[in-house]
């Protein structure tokens, strides 16, 4: 399952990504915002998004806000989440290969719709490379 969330800053791009991913036949769960509200706060969406995502192993998540920072920082407060703030597909792919990221945080003010689609597709289609040093590093993070 792919969970997706945003505040007002990511609302429009979130809607585009949901259509793109569902058109590809992927199972998506929209965790809000469900309408544009310029006064909303990203933690109000990211917290339930992460809690729902963590109920089942191997889920993936996409979180969007204007800078990407707020959703990324909030998601990374939870044990079991490895969120990356990525701005291009190469970075997103590297985060999956090296760190087995399970949340992709997107800075909507700094990328185009097409860049976001390419980045999400690349990230979702990349597998973690489970070499010993990557596993060791992730274990150290998970032990914190």
C-alpha positions as CSV (number, residue, x, y, z in Angstrom):
1,X,0.0,0.0,0.0
2,X,1.2,3.5,-0.8
3,X,0.0,6.2,1.7
4,X,0.0,9.8,0.6
5,X,-0.5,13.0,2.6
6,X,0.0,16.8,2.3
7,X,-0.9,20.1,3.9
8,X,-2.2,23.0,1.8
9,X,1.2,23.5,0.2
10,X,1.2,20.0,-1.3
11,X,-2.5,19.6,-1.9
12,X,-2.5,20.3,-5.7
13,X,0.5,18.1,-6.5
14,X,-0.8,15.3,-4.2
15,X,-4.0,15.2,-6.3
16,X,-2.0,14.9,-9.5
17,X,0.2,12.2,-8.0
18,X,-2.8,10.2,-6.8
19,X,-4.3,10.2,-10.3
20,X,-1.0,9.3,-11.8
21,X,-0.5,6.3,-9.4
22,X,-4.0,5.0,-9.5
23,X,-3.9,5.2,-13.3
24,X,-0.9,2.9,-13.1
25,X,-3.0,0.4,-11.0
26,X,-1.3,1.1,-7.7
27,X,-3.2,0.9,-4.4
28,X,-3.2,4.4,-2.9
29,X,-4.6,5.6,0.5
30,X,-5.1,9.3,0.7
31,X,-4.6,10.5,4.3
32,X,-5.5,14.1,3.7
33,X,-5.7,17.0,3.4
34,X,-9.0,16.4,1.6
35,X,-9.6,20.0,0.7
36,X,-7.4,23.1,0.3
37,X,-7.2,25.1,3.6
38,X,-4.3,27.6,3.6
39,X,-4.4,27.6,7.4
40,X,-3.9,23.9,8.0
41,X,-0.8,22.4,9.7
42,X,1.2,19.5,8.3
43,X,1.6,17.6,11.6
44,X,-2.2,17.2,11.6
45,X,-1.9,15.0,8.5
46,X,1.6,13.5,8.9
47,X,1.0,12.0,12.3
48,X,-2.1,9.9,11.4
49,X,-0.4,9.1,8.0
50,X,2.6,7.6,9.7
51,X,0.6,5.8,12.4
52,X,-1.6,4.1,9.7
53,X,1.5,3.4,7.5
54,X,3.3,1.6,10.4
55,X,0.4,-0.8,11.1
56,X,1.6,-3.1,8.3
57,X,5.2,-3.8,7.3
58,X,6.5,-2.7,3.9
59,X,4.1,0.1,3.3
60,X,5.4,3.2,1.5
61,X,4.5,6.8,2.0
62,X,4.6,10.1,0.1
63,X,4.3,13.3,2.0
64,X,4.2,16.8,0.5
65,X,4.5,20.4,1.7
66,X,6.0,23.5,0.3
67,X,9.6,23.0,1.5
68,X,9.3,19.3,2.3
69,X,11.1,19.9,5.5
70,X,8.1,19.9,7.9
71,X,6.6,16.7,6.6
72,X,10.1,15.0,6.6
73,X,11.0,16.1,10.1
74,X,7.6,15.0,11.5
75,X,7.7,11.6,9.8
76,X,11.2,10.9,11.0
77,X,10.1,11.3,14.7
78,X,8.6,7.8,14.5
79,X,10.5,4.6,15.0
80,X,10.4,2.6,11.8
81,X,10.2,5.5,9.5
82,X,13.1,6.4,7.3
83,X,11.9,9.5,5.4
84,X,14.0,11.3,2.8
85,X,13.6,14.8,1.5
86,X,14.3,14.5,-2.2
87,X,14.2,17.0,-5.0
88,X,15.1,14.8,-8.0
89,X,14.8,11.2,-9.0
90,X,18.6,10.4,-8.6
91,X,18.5,11.5,-5.0
92,X,15.3,9.6,-4.3
93,X,16.7,6.4,-5.9
94,X,19.9,6.7,-3.9
95,X,17.9,7.1,-0.7
96,X,16.1,3.8,-1.4
97,X,19.2,1.9,-2.4
98,X,21.4,3.0,0.6
99,X,18.9,3.6,3.4
100,X,15.8,1.7,2.4
101,X,13.6,4.8,2.8
102,X,9.9,4.2,3.2
103,X,8.7,7.8,3.0
104,X,9.4,10.2,0.2
105,X,9.0,13.8,1.3
106,X,8.5,16.2,-1.6
107,X,9.2,20.0,-1.6
108,X,6.5,21.2,-3.9
109,X,7.8,24.8,-4.2
110,X,11.1,23.5,-5.7
111,X,10.1,20.9,-8.3
112,X,7.7,20.7,-11.3
113,X,4.8,18.3,-11.6
114,X,6.8,16.3,-14.2
115,X,9.8,16.1,-11.9
116,X,7.6,14.9,-9.1
117,X,6.1,12.2,-11.2
118,X,9.4,11.0,-12.4
119,X,10.9,11.0,-8.9
120,X,8.0,9.1,-7.4
121,X,8.0,6.5,-10.2
122,X,11.8,6.0,-9.8
123,X,11.6,5.8,-6.0
124,X,8.7,3.3,-6.1
125,X,10.5,1.1,-8.6
126,X,13.8,1.0,-6.8
127,X,14.7,-1.8,-4.4
128,X,16.9,-1.6,-1.3
129,X,20.3,-3.1,-1.9
130,X,20.7,-5.2,1.3
131,X,24.5,-5.2,1.5
132,X,26.0,-5.7,5.0
133,X,27.1,-2.1,5.5
134,X,23.7,-0.7,4.6
135,X,21.9,-3.2,6.9
136,X,24.3,-2.4,9.7
137,X,23.7,1.4,9.4
138,X,19.9,0.9,9.3
139,X,20.1,-1.3,12.4
140,X,22.1,1.4,14.2
141,X,19.4,4.0,13.4
142,X,16.6,1.7,14.4
143,X,18.3,1.0,17.8
144,X,18.2,4.7,18.7
